[in-house]
Amino acid sequence: MVDGEPHTELSLFSSPEALPTPWSVARRLLDDAQLFWLSTVRPDGRPHVTPLLGVWLDGGLCFCTGGDERKAKNLAANPSCVLTTGQNNLDGVDIVLEGQAVAVSSGHELRAIADAYEKKYESRFESPEGTWAGLGDSIRTGGVLVYRVVPEVAFGFGKGGRFSQTRWSFGT
């Protein structure tokens, strides 16, 4: 699990007197983020990036996709991926997670992930107007592919008065 404290380093490219971003701050940002960007590699080596919803649960970032979607095909061939989230301005902290997307198939885990999605995204999951109405049930029943990415390494890019580049390593 990655919910403990990782090894933390501050990059030399940080502003003078900058401090590393604590992992607890990054975890809170991962919990609260509404949107993530998933980067995968196509079989021919070209990159593929797409936005998606996600929840942090049991030491990793969980997301789902349809089996015929490009990201699912890419992950079947190469599970290495990058997930990012942050602010589209020069304030706050942007987070980058690198790891392997591992399929989740246990009924208990799928129920916990569906519950976490519904709690986090609330009305967007409710019928009839919710954009993703029914997705929670699709997660529970295996109607979509569900992945968990446990970070091998993560980066935090602090922006604002002092810019910082923090690297978190998770014992791999």
N, CA and C atoms as an extended XYZ file, in Angstrom:
516
Properties=species:S:1:pos:R:3:atomname:S:1:resname:S:1:resid:I:1 pbc="F F F"
N         0.838       -1.190        0.000 N   MET     1
C         0.000        0.000        0.000 CA  MET     1
C         0.877        1.245        0.000 C   MET     1
N         0.340        2.326       -0.525 N   VAL     2
C         1.087        3.571       -0.610 CA  VAL     2
C         0.521        4.626        0.322 C   VAL     2
N        -0.308        4.240        1.248 N   ASP     3
C        -0.887        5.240        2.123 CA  ASP     3
C         0.071        5.661        3.226 C   ASP     3
N         1.225        4.993        3.340 N   GLY     4
C         2.256        5.409        4.277 CA  GLY     4
C         3.083        6.537        3.683 C   GLY     4
N         4.151        6.881        4.378 N   GLU     5
C         5.011        7.964        3.916 CA  GLU     5
C         6.068        7.447        2.938 C   GLU     5
N         6.104        7.957        1.723 N   PRO     6
C         7.149        7.577        0.770 CA  PRO     6
C         8.429        8.364        1.040 C   PRO     6
N         9.502        7.956        0.384 N   HIS     7
C        10.743        8.727        0.411 CA  HIS     7
C        10.490       10.009       -0.390 C   HIS     7
N        10.840       11.153        0.169 N   THR     8
C        10.552       12.449       -0.454 CA  THR     8
C        11.845       13.183       -0.753 C   THR     8
N        11.948       13.717       -1.976 N   GLU     9
C        13.105       14.512       -2.386 CA  GLU     9
C        12.625       15.805       -3.032 C   GLU     9
N        13.392       16.868       -2.843 N   LEU    10
C        13.120       18.148       -3.499 CA  LEU    10
C        14.129       18.323       -4.625 C   LEU    10
N        13.646       18.599       -5.827 N   SER    11
C        14.507       18.762       -6.991 CA  SER    11
C        15.315       20.046       -6.909 C   SER    11
N        16.494       20.016       -7.524 N   LEU    12
C        17.348       21.206       -7.610 CA  LEU    12
C        16.713       22.300       -8.453 C   LEU    12
N        15.688       21.962       -9.235 N   PHE    13
C        15.025       22.948      -10.086 CA  PHE    13
C        13.967       23.748       -9.336 C   PHE    13
N        13.857       23.515       -8.051 N   SER    14
C        12.902       24.247       -7.213 CA  SER    14
C        13.428       25.645       -6.923 C   SER    14
N        12.529       26.551       -6.571 N   SER    15
C        12.915       27.913       -6.187 CA  SER    15
C        13.780       27.864       -4.926 C   SER    15
N        14.653       28.867       -4.767 N   PRO    16
C        15.419       28.933       -3.523 CA  PRO    16
C        14.461       28.967       -2.325 C   PRO    16
N        14.815       28.276       -1.294 N   GLU    17
C        14.047       28.197       -0.048 CA  GLU    17
C        12.707       27.467       -0.193 C   GLU    17
N        12.476       26.827       -1.331 N   ALA    18
C        11.255       26.028       -1.489 CA  ALA    18
C        11.356       24.785       -0.609 C   ALA    18
N        10.215       24.301       -0.195 N   LEU    19
C        10.143       23.085        0.599 CA  LEU    19
C         9.427       22.006       -0.198 C   LEU    19
N         9.757       20.738        0.042 N   PRO    20
C         9.013       19.674       -0.648 CA  PRO    20
C         7.557       19.667       -0.204 C   PRO    20
N         6.697       19.304       -1.104 N   THR    21
C         5.278       19.156       -0.777 CA  THR    21
C         5.114       17.858        0.020 C   THR    21
N         4.502       17.908        1.183 N   PRO    22
C         4.288       16.673        1.952 CA  PRO    22
C         3.346       15.717        1.204 C   PRO    22
N         3.590       14.410        1.342 N   TRP    23
C         2.734       13.416        0.712 CA  TRP    23
C         1.288       13.559        1.206 C   TRP    23
N         1.102       13.973        2.450 N   SER    24
C        -0.266       14.152        2.978 CA  SER    24
C        -1.026       15.206        2.178 C   SER    24
N        -0.342       16.233        1.711 N   VAL    25
C        -0.971       17.260        0.874 CA  VAL    25
C        -1.334       16.660       -0.488 C   VAL    25
N        -0.406       15.898       -1.062 N   ALA    26
C        -0.671       15.263       -2.355 CA  ALA    26
C        -1.855       14.307       -2.256 C   ALA    26
N        -1.910       13.518       -1.183 N   ARG    27
C        -3.026       12.579       -0.990 CA  ARG    27
C        -4.364       13.304       -0.908 C   ARG    27
N        -4.393       14.432       -0.212 N   ARG    28
C        -5.629       15.212       -0.119 CA  ARG    28
C        -6.027       15.721       -1.512 C   ARG    28
N        -5.052       16.169       -2.292 N   LEU    29
C        -5.341       16.631       -3.653 CA  LEU    29
C        -5.869       15.484       -4.523 C   LEU    29
N        -5.305       14.293       -4.354 N   LEU    30
C        -5.784       13.136       -5.108 CA  LEU    30
C        -7.207       12.762       -4.694 C   LEU    30
N        -7.494       12.856       -3.410 N   ASP    31
C        -8.855       12.580       -2.928 CA  ASP    31
C        -9.863       13.564       -3.506 C   ASP    31
N        -9.477       14.830       -3.573 N   ASP    32
C       -10.405       15.896       -3.954 CA  ASP    32
C       -10.508       16.139       -5.456 C   ASP    32
N        -9.513       15.732       -6.225 N   ALA    33
C        -9.502       16.031       -7.667 CA  ALA    33
C       -10.719       15.432       -8.355 C   ALA    33
N       -11.368       16.214       -9.173 N   GLN    34
C       -12.533       15.756       -9.919 CA  GLN    34
C       -12.158       15.120      -11.251 C   GLN    34
N       -11.010       15.502      -11.799 N   LEU    35
C       -10.619       15.059      -13.138 CA  LEU    35
C        -9.146       14.670      -13.148 C   LEU    35
N        -8.869       13.583      -13.854 N   PHE    36
C        -7.498       13.107      -14.039 CA  PHE    36
C        -7.255       12.947      -15.533 C   PHE    36
N        -5.991       12.978      -15.919 N   TRP    37
C        -5.589       12.722      -17.298 CA  TRP    37
C        -4.761       11.443      -17.300 C   TRP    37
N        -5.175       10.462      -18.113 N   LEU    38
C        -4.472        9.190      -18.228 CA  LEU    38
C        -3.653        9.190      -19.513 C   LEU    38
N        -2.366        8.902      -19.363 N   SER    39
C        -1.472        8.776      -20.522 CA  SER    39
C        -1.066        7.313      -20.656 C   SER    39
N        -1.314        6.759      -21.837 N   THR    40
C        -0.945        5.384      -22.148 CA  THR    40
C        -0.151        5.386      -23.452 C   THR    40
N         0.310        4.198      -23.849 N   VAL    41
C         1.088        4.075      -25.083 CA  VAL    41
C         0.352        3.127      -26.022 C   VAL    41
N         0.130        3.599      -27.241 N   ARG    42
C        -0.508        2.768      -28.258 CA  ARG    42
C         0.459        1.644      -28.663 C   ARG    42
N        -0.045        0.557      -29.237 N   PRO    43
C         0.843       -0.536      -29.660 CA  PRO    43
C         1.941       -0.104      -30.637 C   PRO    43
N         1.693        0.950      -31.415 N   ASP    44
C         2.727        1.414      -32.356 CA  ASP    44
C         3.689        2.416      -31.715 C   ASP    44
N         3.544        2.656      -30.400 N   GLY    45
C         4.465        3.538      -29.684 CA  GLY    45
C         4.010        4.975      -29.535 C   GLY    45
N         2.934        5.364      -30.234 N   ARG    46
C         2.447        6.731      -30.102 CA  ARG    46
C         1.725        6.904      -28.773 C   ARG    46
N         1.801        8.100      -28.185 N   PRO    47
C         1.106        8.335      -26.920 CA  PRO    47
C        -0.393        8.526      -27.114 C   PRO    47
N        -1.127        8.283      -26.051 N   HIS    48
C        -2.567        8.517      -26.022 CA  HIS    48
C        -2.891        9.125      -24.663 C   HIS    48
N        -3.614       10.235      -24.648 N   VAL    49
C        -3.986       10.909      -23.400 CA  VAL    49
C        -5.481       11.158      -23.426 C   VAL    49
N        -6.127       10.899      -22.287 N   THR    50
C        -7.564       11.112      -22.199 CA  THR    50
C        -7.960       11.508      -20.776 C   THR    50
N        -8.957       12.375      -20.635 N   PRO    51
C        -9.437       12.710      -19.293 CA  PRO    51
C       -10.363       11.616      -18.774 C   PRO    51
N       -10.395       11.465      -17.454 N   LEU    52
C       -11.310       10.507      -16.840 CA  LEU    52
C       -11.542       10.833      -15.373 C   LEU    52
N       -12.557       10.196      -14.805 N   LEU    53
C       -12.851       10.303      -13.380 CA  LEU    53
C       -12.003        9.271      -12.649 C   LEU    53
N       -11.712        9.533      -11.387 N   GLY    54
C       -10.958        8.559      -10.620 CA  GLY    54
C       -11.138        8.762       -9.137 C   GLY    54
N       -10.860        7.703       -8.380 N   VAL    55
C       -10.932        7.756       -6.921 CA  VAL    55
C        -9.683        7.107       -6.334 C   VAL    55
N        -9.164        7.702       -5.264 N   TRP    56
C        -8.051        7.111       -4.535 CA  TRP    56
C        -8.643        6.146       -3.522 C   TRP    56
N        -8.199        4.889       -3.570 N   LEU    57
C        -8.731        3.879       -2.660 CA  LEU    57
C        -7.699        2.769       -2.496 C   LEU    57
N        -7.498        2.339       -1.276 N   ASP    58
C        -6.613        1.211       -0.984 CA  ASP    58
C        -5.221        1.378       -1.599 C   ASP    58
N        -4.661        2.568       -1.460 N   GLY    59
C        -3.287        2.794       -1.882 CA  GLY    59
C        -3.063        3.026       -3.355 C   GLY    59
N        -4.128        3.276       -4.105 N   GLY    60
C        -3.943        3.525       -5.525 CA  GLY    60
C        -5.080        4.333       -6.105 C   GLY    60
N        -4.863        4.828       -7.310 N   LEU    61
C        -5.871        5.594       -8.019 CA  LEU    61
C        -6.652        4.633       -8.913 C   LEU    61
N        -7.972        4.594       -8.738 N   CYS    62
C        -8.834        3.670       -9.473 CA  CYS    62
C        -9.622        4.424      -10.533 C   CYS    62
N        -9.781        3.787      -11.693 N   PHE    63
C       -10.576        4.366      -12.778 CA  PHE    63
C       -11.188        3.236      -13.578 C   PHE    63
N       -12.155        3.581      -14.432 N   CYS    64
C       -12.806        2.556      -15.242 CA  CYS    64
C       -12.888        3.012      -16.693 C   CYS    64
N       -13.132        2.037      -17.559 N   THR    65
C       -13.246        2.297      -18.990 CA  THR    65
C       -13.985        1.142      -19.653 C   THR    65
N       -14.491        1.388      -20.837 N   GLY    66
C       -15.097        0.327      -21.624 CA  GLY    66
C       -14.031       -0.529      -22.282 C   GLY    66
N       -14.322       -1.789      -22.484 N   GLY    67
C       -13.348       -2.713      -23.066 CA  GLY    67
C       -12.909       -2.381      -24.475 C   GLY    67
N       -13.741       -1.656      -25.235 N   ASP    68
C       -13.403       -1.310      -26.614 CA  ASP    68
C       -12.742        0.058      -26.745 C   ASP    68
N       -12.545        0.746      -25.630 N   GLU    69
C       -11.931        2.075      -25.702 CA  GLU    69
C       -10.421        1.961      -25.899 C   GLU    69
N        -9.841        2.972      -26.540 N   ARG    70
C        -8.418        2.990      -26.852 CA  ARG    70
C        -7.560        2.775      -25.608 C   ARG    70
N        -7.909        3.424      -24.481 N   LYS    71
C        -7.083        3.278      -23.279 CA  LYS    71
C        -7.076        1.832      -22.794 C   LYS    71
N        -8.198        1.122      -22.910 N   ALA    72
C        -8.247       -0.279      -22.499 CA  ALA    72
C        -7.358       -1.139      -23.394 C   ALA    72
N        -7.411       -0.884      -24.680 N   LYS    73
C        -6.570       -1.636      -25.619 CA  LYS    73
C        -5.094       -1.360      -25.353 C   LYS    73
N        -4.770       -0.091      -25.085 N   ASN    74
C        -3.379        0.249      -24.795 CA  ASN    74
C        -2.895       -0.440      -23.520 C   ASN    74
N        -3.728       -0.406      -22.476 N   LEU    75
C        -3.331       -1.009      -21.203 CA  LEU    75
C        -3.218       -2.527      -21.293 C   LEU    75
N        -4.004       -3.150      -22.168 N   ALA    76
C        -3.891       -4.596      -22.362 CA  ALA    76
C        -2.532       -4.957      -22.946 C   ALA    76
N        -2.004       -4.105      -23.800 N   ALA    77
C        -0.707       -4.355      -24.421 CA  ALA    77
C         0.456       -3.877      -23.558 C   ALA    77
N         0.233       -2.818      -22.775 N   ASN    78
C         1.298       -2.230      -21.955 CA  ASN    78
C         0.647       -1.532      -20.764 C   ASN    78
N         0.713       -2.128      -19.582 N   PRO    79
C         0.027       -1.550      -18.422 CA  PRO    79
C         0.711       -0.320      -17.822 C   PRO    79
N         1.894        0.041      -18.311 N   SER    80
C         2.572        1.240      -17.802 CA  SER    80
C         1.779        2.471      -18.197 C   SER    80
N         1.571        3.367      -17.231 N   CYS    81
C         0.788        4.561      -17.522 CA  CYS    81
C         1.154        5.683      -16.566 C   CYS    81
N         0.645        6.857      -16.879 N   VAL    82
C         0.835        8.050      -16.051 CA  VAL    82
C        -0.533        8.680      -15.852 C   VAL    82
N        -0.824        9.058      -14.614 N   LEU    83
C        -2.050        9.795      -14.291 CA  LEU    83
C        -1.653       11.147      -13.733 C   LEU    83
N        -2.315       12.210      -14.206 N   THR    84
C        -2.001       13.559      -13.736 CA  THR    84
C        -3.285       14.265      -13.316 C   THR    84
N        -3.123       15.222      -12.412 N   THR    85
C        -4.213       16.105      -12.020 CA  THR    85
C        -3.600       17.390      -11.496 C   THR    85
N        -4.378       18.442      -11.477 N   GLY    86
C        -3.873       19.711      -10.964 CA  GLY    86
C        -4.747       20.869      -11.391 C   GLY    86
N        -4.160       22.031      -11.337 N   GLN    87
C        -4.866       23.259      -11.673 CA  GLN    87
C        -4.370       23.800      -12.999 C   GLN    87
N        -5.262       24.360      -13.778 N   ASN    88
C        -4.909       24.938      -15.067 CA  ASN    88
C        -4.538       26.408      -14.901 C   ASN    88
N        -3.673       26.668      -13.914 N   ASN    89
C        -3.172       28.021      -13.676 CA  ASN    89
C        -1.840       27.899      -12.940 C   ASN    89
N        -1.265       29.019      -12.541 N   LEU    90
C         0.055       28.991      -11.913 CA  LEU    90
C        -0.013       29.036      -10.398 C   LEU    90
N        -1.063       28.441       -9.821 N   ASP    91
C        -1.197       28.301       -8.378 CA  ASP    91
C        -1.463       26.844       -8.047 C   ASP    91
N        -1.235       26.483       -6.809 N   GLY    92
C        -1.558       25.133       -6.359 CA  GLY    92
C        -0.444       24.149       -6.625 C   GLY    92
N        -0.815       22.872       -6.690 N   VAL    93
C         0.136       21.781       -6.909 CA  VAL    93
C        -0.436       20.848       -7.968 C   VAL    93
N         0.373       20.540       -8.957 N   ASP    94
C         0.016       19.529       -9.948 CA  ASP    94
C         0.655       18.210       -9.517 C   ASP    94
N        -0.061       17.102       -9.698 N   ILE    95
C         0.408       15.793       -9.266 CA  ILE    95
C         0.525       14.880      -10.484 C   ILE    95
N         1.623       14.121      -10.541 N   VAL    96
C         1.868       13.146      -11.599 CA  VAL    96
C         2.183       11.809      -10.924 C   VAL    96
N         1.433       10.765      -11.282 N   LEU    97
C         1.663        9.417      -10.754 CA  LEU    97
C         2.096        8.505      -11.887 C   LEU    97
N         3.161        7.749      -11.670 N   GLU    98
C         3.598        6.750      -12.640 CA  GLU    98
C         3.442        5.371      -12.029 C   GLU    98
N         2.912        4.425      -12.801 N   GLY    99
C         2.751        3.074      -12.290 CA  GLY    99
C         2.184        2.139      -13.328 C   GLY    99
N         1.745        0.986      -12.853 N   GLN   100
C         1.168       -0.054      -13.693 CA  GLN   100
C        -0.330       -0.140      -13.415 C   GLN   100
N        -1.127       -0.139      -14.453 N   ALA   101
C        -2.576       -0.307      -14.299 CA  ALA   101
C        -2.868       -1.800      -14.144 C   ALA   101
N        -3.425       -2.152      -12.984 N   VAL   102
C        -3.756       -3.546      -12.687 CA  VAL   102
C        -5.275       -3.681      -12.653 C   VAL   102
N        -5.790       -4.644      -13.393 N   ALA   103
C        -7.239       -4.856      -13.441 CA  ALA   103
C        -7.758       -5.287      -12.072 C   ALA   103
N        -8.901       -4.734      -11.701 N   VAL   104
C        -9.580       -5.090      -10.456 CA  VAL   104
C       -10.766       -5.969      -10.827 C   VAL   104
N       -10.865       -7.152      -10.211 N   SER   105
C       -11.974       -8.041      -10.550 CA  SER   105
C       -12.712       -8.582       -9.333 C   SER   105
N       -12.157       -8.421       -8.162 N   SER   106
C       -12.805       -8.915       -6.945 CA  SER   106
C       -14.109       -8.168       -6.699 C   SER   106
N       -15.174       -8.909       -6.444 N   GLY   107
C       -16.473       -8.299       -6.195 CA  GLY   107
C       -16.437       -7.320       -5.040 C   GLY   107
N       -15.721       -7.668       -3.981 N   HIS   108
C       -15.607       -6.781       -2.816 CA  HIS   108
C       -14.930       -5.464       -3.208 C   HIS   108
N       -13.828       -5.558       -3.946 N   GLU   109
C       -13.117       -4.343       -4.372 CA  GLU   109
C       -13.964       -3.509       -5.327 C   GLU   109
N       -14.646       -4.157       -6.255 N   LEU   110
C       -15.481       -3.432       -7.210 CA  LEU   110
C       -16.600       -2.678       -6.496 C   LEU   110
N       -17.204       -3.312       -5.495 N   ARG   111
C       -18.252       -2.630       -4.726 CA  ARG   111
C       -17.685       -1.419       -3.992 C   ARG   111
N       -16.502       -1.575       -3.396 N   ALA   112
C       -15.884       -0.457       -2.671 CA  ALA   112
C       -15.547        0.691       -3.622 C   ALA   112
N       -15.064        0.370       -4.816 N   ILE   113
C       -14.726        1.403       -5.796 CA  ILE   113
C       -15.992        2.107       -6.274 C   ILE   113
N       -17.043        1.336       -6.572 N   ALA   114
C       -18.314        1.941       -7.007 CA  ALA   114
C       -18.864        2.859       -5.921 C   ALA   114
N       -18.814        2.407       -4.676 N   ASP   115
C       -19.282        3.245       -3.566 CA  ASP   115
C       -18.474        4.529       -3.471 C   ASP   115
N       -17.155        4.429       -3.652 N   ALA   116
C       -16.288        5.614       -3.583 CA  ALA   116
C       -16.605        6.591       -4.714 C   ALA   116
N       -16.843        6.072       -5.913 N   TYR   117
C       -17.228        6.930       -7.047 CA  TYR   117
C       -18.530        7.673       -6.729 C   TYR   117
N       -19.532        6.920       -6.267 N   GLU   118
C       -20.831        7.538       -5.998 CA  GLU   118
C       -20.744        8.586       -4.891 C   GLU   118
N       -19.952        8.327       -3.892 N   LYS   119
C       -19.788        9.306       -2.816 CA  LYS   119
C       -19.074       10.557       -3.330 C   LYS   119
N       -18.039       10.365       -4.112 N   LYS   120
C       -17.239       11.496       -4.596 CA  LYS   120
C       -17.983       12.336       -5.624 C   LYS   120
N       -18.624       11.696       -6.586 N   TYR   121
C       -19.225       12.419       -7.711 CA  TYR   121
C       -20.728       12.636       -7.555 C   TYR   121
N       -21.323       12.103       -6.507 N   GLU   122
C       -22.705       12.300       -6.094 CA  GLU   122
C       -23.718       12.408       -7.225 C   GLU   122
N       -24.284       13.593       -7.437 N   SER   123
C       -25.411       13.756       -8.355 CA  SER   123
C       -25.069       13.396       -9.799 C   SER   123
N       -23.803       13.415      -10.154 N   ARG   124
C       -23.423       13.049      -11.525 CA  ARG   124
C       -23.643       11.559      -11.790 C   ARG   124
N       -23.849       10.792      -10.714 N   PHE   125
C       -24.080        9.360      -10.837 CA  PHE   125
C       -25.549        8.988      -10.659 C   PHE   125
N       -26.400        9.978      -10.404 N   GLU   126
C       -27.800        9.704      -10.118 CA  GLU   126
C       -28.673        9.832      -11.367 C   GLU   126
N       -29.687        8.980      -11.460 N   SER   127
C       -30.645        9.037      -12.575 CA  SER   127
C       -31.649       10.148      -12.305 C   SER   127
N       -32.286       10.707      -13.307 N   PRO   128
C       -32.076       10.463      -14.727 CA  PRO   128
C       -31.093       11.438      -15.376 C   PRO   128
N       -30.765       12.564      -14.731 N   GLU   129
C       -29.947       13.578      -15.395 CA  GLU   129
C       -28.444       13.403      -15.214 C   GLU   129
N       -28.014       12.535      -14.320 N   GLY   130
C       -26.588       12.402      -14.044 CA  GLY   130
C       -25.816       11.948      -15.266 C   GLY   130
N       -24.725       12.626      -15.552 N   THR   131
C       -23.921       12.318      -16.735 CA  THR   131
C       -23.488       10.856      -16.750 C   THR   131
N       -23.161       10.311      -15.566 N   TRP   132
C       -22.674        8.940      -15.482 CA  TRP   132
C       -23.650        8.055      -14.714 C   TRP   132
N       -24.945        8.346      -14.813 N   ALA   133
C       -25.956        7.537      -14.124 CA  ALA   133
C       -25.802        6.077      -14.534 C   ALA   133
N       -25.805        5.193      -13.552 N   GLY   134
C       -25.677        3.769      -13.820 CA  GLY   134
C       -24.252        3.254      -13.813 C   GLY   134
N       -23.257        4.153      -13.795 N   LEU   135
C       -21.872        3.694      -13.834 CA  LEU   135
C       -21.512        2.915      -12.569 C   LEU   135
N       -22.017        3.359      -11.426 N   GLY   136
C       -21.737        2.629      -10.190 CA  GLY   136
C       -22.166        1.168      -10.296 C   GLY   136
N       -23.365        0.941      -10.836 N   ASP   137
C       -23.844       -0.435      -11.008 CA  ASP   137
C       -23.002       -1.191      -12.033 C   ASP   137
N       -22.560       -0.501      -13.084 N   SER   138
C       -21.699       -1.152      -14.083 CA  SER   138
C       -20.357       -1.555      -13.478 C   SER   138
N       -19.846       -0.733      -12.575 N   ILE   139
C       -18.597       -1.086      -11.887 CA  ILE   139
C       -18.837       -2.320      -11.014 C   ILE   139
N       -19.911       -2.318      -10.249 N   ARG   140
C       -20.210       -3.425       -9.321 CA  ARG   140
C       -20.381       -4.760      -10.057 C   ARG   140
N       -21.006       -4.721      -11.227 N   THR   141
C       -21.326       -5.964      -11.944 CA  THR   141
C       -20.257       -6.379      -12.954 C   THR   141
N       -19.193       -5.594      -13.085 N   GLY   142
C       -18.156       -5.938      -14.056 CA  GLY   142
C       -18.515       -5.530      -15.467 C   GLY   142
N       -19.462       -4.614      -15.611 N   GLY   143
C       -19.866       -4.145      -16.935 CA  GLY   143
C       -18.854       -3.214      -17.583 C   GLY   143
N       -17.881       -2.764      -16.820 N   VAL   144
C       -16.777       -1.950      -17.334 CA  VAL   144
C       -15.485       -2.510      -16.762 C   VAL   144
N       -14.386       -2.185      -17.401 N   LEU   145
C       -13.081       -2.574      -16.866 CA  LEU   145
C       -12.687       -1.570      -15.790 C   LEU   145
N       -12.161       -2.067      -14.692 N   VAL   146
C       -11.721       -1.211      -13.593 CA  VAL   146
C       -10.246       -1.494      -13.334 C   VAL   146
N        -9.481       -0.427      -13.189 N   TYR   147
C        -8.039       -0.526      -12.950 CA  TYR   147
C        -7.660        0.228      -11.683 C   TYR   147
N        -6.581       -0.226      -11.059 N   ARG   148
C        -5.964        0.498       -9.949 CA  ARG   148
C        -4.496        0.705      -10.320 C   ARG   148
N        -4.039        1.956      -10.153 N   VAL   149
C        -2.628        2.280      -10.361 CA  VAL   149
C        -2.043        2.640       -9.003 C   VAL   149
N        -1.177        1.758       -8.513 N   VAL   150
C        -0.429        2.040       -7.290 CA  VAL   150
C         0.854        2.726       -7.749 C   VAL   150
N         1.099        3.953       -7.289 N   PRO   151
C         2.261        4.669       -7.794 CA  PRO   151
C         3.584        3.985       -7.453 C   PRO   151
N         4.461        3.941       -8.431 N   GLU   152
C         5.839        3.538       -8.212 CA  GLU   152
C         6.655        4.773       -7.842 C   GLU   152
N         6.328        5.861       -8.508 N   VAL   153
C         6.931        7.164       -8.241 CA  VAL   153
C         5.866        8.213       -8.535 C   VAL   153
N         5.938        9.332       -7.839 N   ALA   154
C         4.996       10.425       -8.081 CA  ALA   154
C         5.747       11.738       -7.967 C   ALA   154
N         5.200       12.758       -8.591 N   PHE   155
C         5.819       14.081       -8.588 CA  PHE   155
C         4.776       15.125       -8.221 C   PHE   155
N         5.191       16.122       -7.483 N   GLY   156
C         4.345       17.256       -7.153 CA  GLY   156
C         5.022       18.526       -7.623 C   GLY   156
N         4.328       19.291       -8.420 N   PHE   157
C         4.859       20.539       -8.968 CA  PHE   157
C         4.133       21.696       -8.300 C   PHE   157
N         4.773       22.258       -7.269 N   GLY   158
C         4.196       23.381       -6.548 CA  GLY   158
C         4.360       24.663       -7.340 C   GLY   158
N         3.277       25.435       -7.409 N   LYS   159
C         3.280       26.670       -8.192 CA  LYS   159
C         2.856       27.822       -7.290 C   LYS   159
N         3.218       29.001       -7.665 N   GLY   160
C         2.850       30.175       -6.876 CA  GLY   160
C         4.102       30.953       -6.515 C   GLY   160
N         4.155       31.462       -5.300 N   GLY   161
C         5.294       32.268       -4.867 CA  GLY   161
C         6.625       31.541       -4.947 C   GLY   161
N         6.630       30.299       -4.482 N   ARG   162
C         7.825       29.453       -4.580 CA  ARG   162
C         7.467       28.217       -5.387 C   ARG   162
N         8.193       27.990       -6.449 N   PHE   163
C         7.957       26.815       -7.270 CA  PHE   163
C         8.778       25.663       -6.708 C   PHE   163
N         8.173       24.496       -6.636 N   SER   164
C         8.887       23.336       -6.110 CA  SER   164
C         8.595       22.117       -6.974 C   SER   164
N         9.565       21.228       -7.010 N   GLN   165
C         9.405       19.950       -7.683 CA  GLN   165
C         9.736       18.860       -6.673 C   GLN   165
N         8.709       18.157       -6.219 N   THR   166
C         8.870       17.107       -5.229 CA  THR   166
C         8.751       15.751       -5.912 C   THR   166
N         9.616       14.845       -5.517 N   ARG   167
C         9.565       13.449       -6.015 CA  ARG   167
C         9.298       12.548       -4.825 C   ARG   167
N         8.272       11.698       -4.954 N   TRP   168
C         7.969       10.703       -3.938 CA  TRP   168
C         8.268        9.328       -4.507 C   TRP   168
N         9.068        8.528       -3.823 N   SER   169
C         9.387        7.156       -4.241 CA  SER   169
C         8.738        6.186       -3.273 C   SER   169
N         8.209        5.100       -3.802 N   PHE   170
C         7.411        4.177       -3.007 CA  PHE   170
C         8.055        2.805       -2.849 C   PHE   170
N         9.377        2.771       -2.717 N   GLY   171
C        10.056        1.532       -2.403 CA  GLY   171
C        10.178        0.532       -3.528 C   GLY   171
N        10.059        0.989       -4.773 N   THR   172
C        10.224        0.051       -5.886 CA  THR   172
C        11.602        0.150       -6.474 C   THR   172
